Amino acid sequence: MMKLALLFLLMSLAMTAKAQNCESPESECAALWTETAVKNSREVKNLTEAIALAKRKQWTSLIDVSTIEPITASIQIIRNVLGGGRFQENKQLIHALELRRSETVTRIRERVIALLLQIEDARTQLREKETALENFSQQIELFEVQYRAGDFDTEKMLAIWEKQKTFRSEIESLRAEIKQTEAALERFARPEMTIEKARESVIKQVTEAWKISGTSEELNLIILDADEKKRVFKSEILKIFPEGVKHLPDELQPREIYPTVKNSSEKVQYIGKAEKFDFNFVLFRRLN
């Protein structure tokens, strides 16, 4: 029954505010959206915090606290200042973090511009289609007068009405595309405004699937936030695994049970990954 419940739950995890008035790919508009997206990016925040922490540690690492003898300590300080030791390693770490943050900001900017261009292109197509439909509708009025007078072929009239129907269908599709892209831009730039809704939706779906499975066991669901590659943020990992994940295998397997700490009796069961509204989550069950 337990395996059946988890299987049912795993099958259910195949989940697939309007934007600001500024929806143009022009530089000022793109800069506004990019600034908002960077400000709200969890990855940028985590990298900024890591850089600040590394910089705070940079000068303390000039002294090897494990050394006791004054002469040894002096040698360690000199070695660090001259470019060796942990001080130099820390500088390299800071550089790597700053480079990654810069790359992340660039990726965010490119994504914002791509979405704005998509909105602009769809709006241009929509205006063209609406103008074409308006002009065509005026022609149809004349054709219908001729058709009622018996001066127009029925087959041709049906083809004209079908073309009008196609125009309207294309216009509705473009309006839907604009709405969806605006929502995607909003979610990308302001994830905190919608991530809670996404999380609530996942919890609701999983809970309902668990109830339908008929198991009498408690779900005790744990839902962790993940990035676009479905990698759990470190701050989230520590909620379950307080000492990190070195004791875990590289790839977690659905339905498998893992200790929260090496050799610990406290365990969790890995459920799988879920996606909702373009947000990614990783799911566990806490076992009693």
C-alpha positions as CSV (number, residue, x, y, z in Angstrom):
1,M,0.0,0.0,0.0
2,M,2.9,2.3,0.9
3,K,4.6,1.8,-2.5
4,L,1.3,2.2,-4.3
5,A,0.7,5.5,-2.5
6,L,4.1,6.8,-3.4
7,L,3.8,5.7,-7.0
8,F,0.4,7.5,-7.3
9,L,2.0,10.5,-5.8
10,L,5.0,10.5,-8.2
11,M,2.7,10.2,-11.2
12,S,0.8,13.3,-10.0
13,L,4.1,15.3,-10.0
14,A,4.3,15.6,-13.8
15,M,3.3,19.3,-13.3
16,T,3.9,21.5,-15.7
17,A,-0.6,40.5,-11.8
18,K,-0.2,41.8,-14.8
19,A,3.1,43.2,-15.9
20,Q,4.0,46.9,-15.4
21,N,2.9,49.4,-18.1
22,C,6.5,49.3,-19.3
23,E,6.4,46.4,-21.7
24,S,8.8,47.6,-24.4
25,P,12.3,46.3,-25.2
26,E,13.6,49.9,-25.2
27,S,16.7,50.3,-23.0
28,E,14.9,52.2,-20.2
29,C,12.1,49.7,-19.9
30,A,14.5,46.7,-20.1
31,A,16.7,48.3,-17.4
32,L,13.7,48.7,-15.1
33,W,12.6,45.1,-15.5
34,T,16.2,43.8,-15.2
35,E,16.7,45.8,-12.0
36,T,13.6,44.4,-10.5
37,A,14.5,40.8,-11.6
38,V,18.1,41.1,-10.2
39,K,16.8,42.6,-7.0
40,N,14.4,39.6,-6.5
41,S,16.7,36.9,-7.7
42,R,17.4,34.3,-5.0
43,E,20.6,33.2,-6.8
44,V,22.0,36.8,-6.9
45,K,21.1,37.2,-3.3
46,N,22.9,34.0,-2.3
47,L,26.0,34.9,-4.3
48,T,26.1,38.4,-2.8
49,E,25.9,37.0,0.7
50,A,28.6,34.4,-0.1
51,I,30.9,37.2,-1.5
52,A,30.3,39.3,1.6
53,L,31.1,36.4,3.9
54,A,34.2,35.5,1.9
55,K,35.4,39.1,2.1
56,R,34.9,39.2,5.9
57,K,36.9,36.0,6.2
58,Q,39.6,37.3,3.8
59,W,41.6,39.3,6.4
60,T,41.1,36.9,9.3
61,S,42.6,34.2,7.1
62,L,45.9,36.1,7.1
63,I,46.5,34.4,10.4
64,D,46.4,30.7,10.8
65,V,44.6,30.3,14.1
66,S,45.9,26.7,14.4
67,T,49.4,28.0,14.9
68,I,50.6,28.5,18.4
69,E,54.3,29.4,18.2
70,P,55.0,33.1,17.4
71,I,57.6,32.2,14.8
72,T,55.3,29.8,13.0
73,A,52.5,32.3,13.0
74,S,54.8,35.0,11.5
75,I,55.8,32.7,8.7
76,Q,52.1,31.9,8.0
77,I,51.3,35.6,7.9
78,I,54.1,36.3,5.5
79,R,53.2,33.4,3.3
80,N,49.6,34.6,3.0
81,V,50.6,38.2,2.3
82,L,53.0,37.1,-0.4
83,G,50.2,35.3,-2.2
84,G,50.1,31.8,-0.8
85,G,48.0,30.0,1.8
86,R,44.3,30.4,2.6
87,F,44.3,34.2,1.9
88,Q,45.1,33.6,-1.8
89,E,42.6,30.7,-2.0
90,N,39.9,33.1,-0.6
91,K,40.8,35.7,-3.2
92,Q,40.3,33.1,-5.9
93,L,37.0,32.1,-4.3
94,I,35.8,35.7,-4.2
95,H,36.7,36.2,-7.9
96,A,34.9,33.0,-8.9
97,L,31.8,34.1,-7.0
98,E,31.8,37.6,-8.5
99,L,32.2,36.1,-11.9
100,R,29.3,33.8,-11.4
101,R,27.2,36.7,-10.1
102,S,28.0,38.8,-13.1
103,E,27.1,35.9,-15.4
104,T,23.8,35.5,-13.6
105,V,22.9,39.1,-14.0
106,T,23.8,38.9,-17.7
107,R,21.5,35.9,-18.0
108,I,18.7,37.7,-16.2
109,R,19.1,40.7,-18.5
110,E,19.0,38.5,-21.6
111,R,15.9,36.7,-20.4
112,V,14.1,40.0,-19.6
113,I,14.9,41.4,-23.1
114,A,13.8,38.2,-24.8
115,L,10.4,38.3,-23.0
116,L,10.0,42.0,-23.8
117,L,10.8,41.4,-27.4
118,Q,8.3,38.5,-27.5
119,I,5.6,40.8,-26.1
120,E,6.4,43.6,-28.5
121,D,6.4,41.2,-31.5
122,A,3.1,39.7,-30.5
123,R,1.6,43.1,-30.0
124,T,2.8,44.2,-33.5
125,Q,1.3,41.1,-35.0
126,L,-2.0,41.7,-33.1
127,R,-2.3,45.3,-34.4
128,E,-1.7,44.1,-37.9
129,K,-4.2,41.2,-37.6
130,E,-6.9,43.5,-36.1
131,T,-6.4,46.1,-38.9
132,A,-6.6,43.4,-41.5
133,L,-9.8,42.0,-39.9
134,E,-11.4,45.4,-39.8
135,N,-10.6,46.0,-43.4
136,F,-11.7,42.5,-44.4
137,S,-15.0,42.8,-42.4
138,Q,-15.9,46.0,-44.4
139,Q,-15.4,44.0,-47.6
140,I,-17.5,41.1,-46.2
141,E,-20.4,43.5,-45.7
142,L,-20.4,44.2,-49.4
143,F,-20.0,40.5,-50.3
144,E,-23.0,39.6,-48.0
145,V,-25.2,42.2,-49.7
146,Q,-24.3,40.7,-53.1
147,Y,-24.8,37.2,-51.7
148,R,-28.3,38.0,-50.4
149,A,-29.1,39.5,-53.8
150,G,-28.0,36.2,-55.4
151,D,-25.1,37.8,-57.2
152,F,-22.4,35.9,-55.2
153,D,-21.5,32.2,-55.2
154,T,-22.3,30.3,-52.0
155,E,-19.0,28.4,-52.0
156,K,-17.0,31.6,-52.3
157,M,-19.1,33.2,-49.5
158,L,-18.4,30.2,-47.2
159,A,-14.6,30.6,-47.9
160,I,-14.8,34.3,-47.0
161,W,-16.6,33.5,-43.7
162,E,-14.0,30.9,-43.0
163,K,-11.2,33.4,-43.6
164,Q,-12.9,35.8,-41.2
165,K,-13.1,33.1,-38.6
166,T,-9.4,32.3,-39.1
167,F,-8.5,36.0,-38.5
168,R,-10.5,36.0,-35.3
169,S,-8.8,32.8,-34.1
170,E,-5.4,34.2,-34.8
171,I,-6.2,37.4,-32.9
172,E,-7.4,35.4,-29.9
173,S,-4.2,33.3,-30.0
174,L,-2.0,36.4,-30.1
175,R,-3.9,37.9,-27.1
176,A,-3.4,34.7,-25.2
177,E,0.3,34.7,-26.0
178,I,0.7,38.3,-24.8
179,K,-1.1,37.5,-21.6
180,Q,1.0,34.4,-21.0
181,T,4.3,36.2,-21.8
182,E,3.4,39.1,-19.5
183,A,2.7,36.6,-16.7
184,A,6.0,34.9,-17.4
185,L,7.8,38.3,-17.2
186,E,6.0,39.1,-14.0
187,R,7.0,35.7,-12.5
188,F,10.6,36.0,-13.6
189,A,11.0,39.5,-12.2
190,R,9.0,39.2,-9.0
191,P,9.2,35.5,-8.0
192,E,8.3,36.1,-4.4
193,M,4.9,37.4,-5.5
194,T,4.0,34.1,-7.0
195,I,6.2,31.4,-5.5
196,E,3.9,31.1,-2.5
197,K,1.0,30.5,-4.8
198,A,3.0,27.9,-6.7
199,R,4.1,26.2,-3.4
200,E,0.5,26.2,-2.1
201,S,-0.7,24.6,-5.4
202,V,2.0,21.8,-5.2
203,I,1.1,21.1,-1.6
204,K,-2.6,20.9,-2.5
205,Q,-2.0,18.6,-5.4
206,V,0.3,16.3,-3.5
207,T,-2.0,16.2,-0.5
208,E,-5.0,15.3,-2.7
209,A,-3.1,12.6,-4.5
210,W,-2.0,11.2,-1.1
211,K,-5.6,11.0,0.1
212,I,-6.8,9.4,-3.1
213,S,-4.1,6.7,-2.7
214,G,-5.9,5.4,0.3
215,T,-2.9,5.1,2.6
216,S,-3.4,5.5,6.3
217,E,0.1,6.9,6.9
218,E,0.6,10.6,7.4
219,L,2.1,12.6,4.5
220,N,4.4,15.0,6.6
221,L,5.3,16.7,3.4
222,I,8.5,18.9,3.2
223,I,8.8,21.1,0.1
224,L,12.1,22.8,-0.7
225,D,12.7,25.6,-3.2
226,A,15.0,24.8,-6.2
227,D,16.6,26.8,-9.0
228,E,15.9,26.5,-12.7
229,K,18.1,23.4,-12.9
230,K,16.1,21.8,-10.0
231,R,19.1,22.1,-7.6
232,V,18.0,22.8,-4.1
233,F,19.3,26.0,-2.5
234,K,21.8,25.4,0.3
235,S,19.7,27.3,2.8
236,E,16.8,25.0,2.0
237,I,18.9,21.8,2.2
238,L,19.9,22.7,5.8
239,K,16.2,22.6,6.8
240,I,16.3,18.8,6.4
241,F,20.0,17.9,6.5
242,P,21.6,20.2,9.2
243,E,25.1,18.9,8.6
244,G,24.9,19.0,4.8
245,V,24.5,16.2,2.2
246,K,27.9,14.5,2.1
247,H,26.5,11.4,3.6
248,L,23.9,11.1,0.7
249,P,24.5,9.5,-2.7
250,D,24.9,11.9,-5.7
251,E,21.5,11.0,-7.1
252,L,18.5,10.5,-4.8
253,Q,16.0,7.9,-5.8
254,P,12.2,8.3,-5.5
255,R,10.7,6.3,-2.6
256,E,14.2,5.7,-1.0
257,I,14.7,6.6,2.6
258,Y,17.7,8.7,3.8
259,P,19.0,9.7,7.3
260,T,19.0,13.5,8.0
261,V,22.4,13.1,9.5
262,K,24.9,10.2,9.0
263,N,23.9,7.2,11.2
264,S,20.9,9.2,12.5
265,S,17.6,7.5,13.4
266,E,15.8,10.5,12.0
267,K,15.0,9.8,8.4
268,V,13.2,11.3,5.4
269,Q,11.8,9.8,2.3
270,Y,12.6,11.4,-1.1
271,I,9.4,11.9,-3.2
272,G,10.7,13.7,-6.3
273,K,10.7,17.0,-8.1
274,A,7.8,19.2,-9.0
275,E,7.3,22.3,-11.2
276,K,4.5,24.8,-11.0
277,F,4.2,28.2,-12.6
278,D,7.8,27.9,-13.8
279,F,9.0,27.4,-10.2
280,N,10.8,24.2,-9.2
281,F,10.5,22.3,-5.9
282,V,12.0,19.1,-4.4
283,L,9.8,17.1,-2.2
284,F,10.4,14.9,0.9
285,R,8.4,13.1,3.6
286,R,9.5,13.3,7.2
287,L,9.2,9.9,8.7
288,N,8.1,9.4,12.3
